[in-house]
């Protein structure tokens, strides 16, 4: 995905060579640059090309690559340097993001990509939107275990997906939007898996809704029922029947203060309604006794109609201004 290198006269450095990938042309397809190494007394001249079809790679010249960004900012390798469960738990509990976004964070899990993260969460029976701070210790242990096992299994078969276990999500996660359905994924209880897709952390996430339940509380587990969007909290949610306005020892009299404020607002609204009702007859009587104001029609000038403000023509306004200036003189 991030390109590869190729020496002239040799095949590209594919991790797994496929027949359609073999090329003899030079410069190679998707070439971005070529380095020319001059010949020496013992070595012929060499041309070294970099290919990048998806344009995701970056080339940097570093004096100490392991001590400079971005290599120095990478997290642990799940196979070579996976932390102990104790250290892993401490690392995970510091975060507050969805667990899928955490698995894709290269500053934590270096090398874990989109499909690996989905596979880990499927095997751990954890919903990809589950927030990290709501995971139980047992769920964190499952993530630790499955991250290592999924990565090791893929490496052992040289990333040949045809050799992946049959009960993995991987062969079935690519069916979004396709009319032709592949062989369905059968769960351990014999039911057909219902695969759904979400966008989390900017990536499409596949999950099985029967076994990957979204829980809201710490230690809720995969079987906890998620609260529907827009649904108000009830007394059964997290066994907590208190509300945001429940009086506590830290804020005595809070409820009484809020009730008094609401009552004051209601009294103010009633007073305004009463004043409007009293003033209405007076306004009707004044309107009936006053002489109707006559308006002189005025033609539009250059297509612009005369402006009326509070039922007064604009020329009346300008006339009153002239009279005011005369009185001052």
C-alpha positions, 0 to 999 in steps of 0.5 A: 500500500505504501509503495516498493523498491525495485532494482533494474533487472530484478522483480519488485519487492512484493511480499507475495508475488502474483503473476499479474505483478511481474513486469520487465519494463523500465522505468517501471510503472508507477515510478516516482524517482530513480537513484543512479549508483555509479559503477565501481571497480568491483560493482557495475552501475545500479539503478534503484527505483521507487514505485508508489501506485497509491501515492501514500508513501513518503521518502525522507533522508535521515541521519538517524532514522530510528531516532527521528520522526516519524519512525521514532513516533511509532508504537510497539510492534504486536509481534516483536515488542508487544508489552506485557498485559499489565503495561498494556492495560495501563496504556489502554486505560489512559485513552478515551476514544472508540476502541477501533480508533485506538487500534488504528493509532500507529503511535500505539499499535504500529502496523495494525491496519484496518482489517486487522483491527476489525478481526481483533475486535470480532474475535474479542467480541467487542463493538468497534464504537465501544469507548476505551474507558468503558472496557473491562479488564477481561475485554482489555485482556482479549484485545491483548491476546487477539492482537498478537494471535491475528498478526502472528497467524497472518505473518505465518502464512505470508499474508496469503488470505486463502490460508486464513482460518475459515471462522475469521471475519476477513473473507466476509468483510468485503461484501459491502454494496456487492450484489453477489454474496460470498459464502456466509460466515457461520457463528459457533451457534450455527446462525448466519452472521449479520455483518454491518459497516460503520465509519470510525476514525475515518475508516470503514469498520465491519462488525457482526451485530449478533456478537459485538454488542455496544455496552455503555458501562465499565464491565458491561461486557459484550452482552449489555444492551446499548441505549438507542440514539435519542432515547431518554435515560430511565431509572434502569440505566446503570442502576442510577435513578438520579438526575442532573438536578438531584440534590447532593451534599456538594450542592445543597439547595440546588433543586429549590434554587432551580424551582424558584428561578422557573417560578419567577420566569412563569410569573414574568410571562403571566404579567406580560400577558396581562399587560397586553390584554389591558393595553389592547382595548386602549389601542383600539380606542385610540385607533378609532378616534385618530385621523387616518394618515394620508400618504402621498403616492410617489413614483419610483425613481430609476426603478427604486420604490419609495421606502416606508418606515413605520407607515411614514414615507421617506419624503416625509422623513426628509421634510421633518429633518428640514423643518428641524434645521430651520427651527435651529437657525 
